[in-house]
Amino acid sequence: MKKDVFFEIIFMTYSYIHTKINEEAFPNSMTLLDKDKMTGRGRGKYWYKGEVRRKAELFLRELMKKHFPNNKIEYIV
């Protein structure tokens, strides 16, 4: 089965609403919105800045290649 597995990597987008939902549901959890690493996307949404995302994508590709050398990453968004 391992040889048939493929991967999709999805970088999160985040918003003020997500922050409030998480604070209510998980009051002791860490805050995921990091404005130093994220940039505005419009309508109060944030996503990872270009350089942060590129470094993360490279890291994940290397990690996946190490642990799943024969499997494909279908897409990264």
Phi, psi and omega in degrees: 000324183303326182289342181265355183284141171230165186234150171235130179245123184237117176279134185288153164252156186220152180216172177302319180299316177302319180300312181295318178298313180295321179298321180287316183284325184227074187297337181260008182275165178285156177277126182273334180285116180236099185292346174286330181257349184240160180227154180296140180244357182108148179053038176076012179261149180232148171220170185293139176298155186309308183293321178297315180295318180298316178296318179295319179297316178299314178302312182293321177298316179295318179297316180294320179296322179294315186268337181223067188296338183255010182250155186258144167267112182296314177198161174229122178231000000 
